[in-house]
Amino acid sequence: MLHDRVHDQPWWKSAVVYQIYPRSFQDSDGDGVGDLEGIRRRLDHLAWLGVDAVWLSPFFRSPMADFGYDVADHCDVDPLFGTLADFDNLVARAHDLGIRVLIDWVPNHTSDRHPWFVESRSSRSSSRRDWYVWRDGRPDRPPNNWQAAFSDGPTWSWDEPTGQWYLHLFLREQPDLNWANPKVVEAMQRVLRFWLDRGVDGFRADAVHAIGKDPALPDAPEKWTGMPWSALNDHQSTHDILRGLRRLIDSYPGDRVMVGEVFLLSTAAVARYYGRDDELHLAFNFPPLFAPWEAGAWRHRIDRVVEELDPRGAWPTWVLSNHDNPRHRTRYGSEDRARAAAVLLLTLRGTPFIYMGEELGLENAEIPAEGRLDPGGRDGSRAPMPWDGSPDHGWPPGDGRRRAAPWLPWPPQAGVRNVAALQRDPASILNLYRRLLAARRRSPALSIGSWSPLASPPDVLAYERAAGDDRRLVIINFGDRDAPVPAPGGPWRADAGIVPGPGAVVLSDAPC
Ligand code: GLC
């Protein structure tokens, strides 16, 4: 059952969201690439795990220069992933299981094969010319010094036939839309309506901080030339656009949500994207994702969130891994740390995002340079999900003729580190995730309660979550040595006098 309000709050405040990278979750038709029908068939795993919502990375029609983040038709499913009917079936099944569905919406750019861009580049007098960002200049000198993501080149490509440059913060196959043009705003709002009318519960808005541009497109100071993750893309006009989008989304029933990818690496900057509760409902805050595994670093990151978000009434998000970064199990260096990190992720105040496979403690796949497919080199975290210990790990077998092997190699230890094997082991990291999700669901303190830090030894982070009579004490030991449990103001359930290093405990003051 889908309830809009949980603990009298919109559902997304107490929710745990699970990110699915569709190419790599589950293939159903034997082409070696995951698809929507494959996702539908595996929703039972997510219901068993206890997540509240899924976010699907792009499955729209695309030439796949950026594996779907180059959209050529926002309102259709790429044949690689299935059909709109498959999507409808997936949503229906998810909703039956009480799981909401968020989809990726890519507003900053389209594919260069999108009909809008094809028309825009057809001539300078095209009616869609100003749907994208074109500038005059000399063919040997780009209009400014910005550097595109995933390449060493400029964010500009020269269009020989029409003699102008076009802007692309990412690949040259991803021209930036011109959101200063009201027709672009209308067209993209129609896209949101299309999916809202189809029953999606919300969106993850890709690179949304970058949609409004300073019309002067000034040179970047030297230290910022690593576009597009820079403060240069933090332009005021984006906030006006977001207010319009928020009105549209809030006009639908059911507490639909938009979580924005605001890749600014400053929590103060991220906080502004919530507006006065009239812009994004939620925004990704990536500084913690880049924090090292150290109690002090995490305490600092958490303090920034408390200081910047709380005064605005903005609800935080937490994420340790996604399809753009090496998996945190690999970054942190051990399964013990990954387990402690799971406790951290799922007990901080805010909405946590789990990246598919982190519940298995998956490490990044090692992919030799010649096997890498992604222009940004991000393949390692996108390796396919192993469902069981058979040679094909629950994917259709690749027989080299009708059926293809998965598009990327398996992650390390897939023979033992797979869903079926870890489900059977009560002590596995998978069952730890499941227990934590169940504990959150039962506890108002853990899901929507307050957060207060407690004094603790240097390698330890201790905090209390509280809501009414429900109080929980969370102790995370980041260090490699055992640490005593700092448990003031009991009576805490005393089943642990020591937190193993690295490790974590969650104590309750409820009688048990
Ligand atoms: C976001 C996506 C990333 C993509 C980029 C361009 O950062 O997460 O995967 O390459 O936007 O769309």
Boltz pocket constraint, residues with backbone or C-beta under 6 A from the ligand:
constraints:
  - pocket:
      binder: B
      contacts: [[A, 66], [A, 69], [A, 70], [A, 106], [A, 170], [A, 206], [A, 207], [A, 261], [A, 323], [A, 324]]
      max_distance: 6.0
